[in-house]
Amino acid sequence: MITVTRSTERLLFRVEGMSCEQCRKKIEMAVNALPGVKEARTSLDKKEVEVFFDSGRLRREELEKAITGAGYKVLD
C-alpha cells in the first residue's frame, strides 16, 4: 500500500514490446529505481505501467525515459 500525499500523482503508460514476465520485471525495476517513485505496477495483459510518484521530485518525461531506457516504447 502506498502513502498518498498532495504531491502524489498517478500516470498510466501504454508500453510496446512488453511481452513476457522478464520484460514486466525489467520495466518495474527501472521505474521503481527513480527517486520519487512510490510504486510502479505493470500489467502484462494490458501492456500498461501504472506509476504513483511525487510530482514535486519527478516529471513525466523522466518516467518515460526510464521505460525507453529499459528498451521499450511508450505509446501515446
Helices and strands as residue ranges (DSSP letters): E 8-16, H 21-32, E 37-43, E 48-54, H 60-69, E 73-75
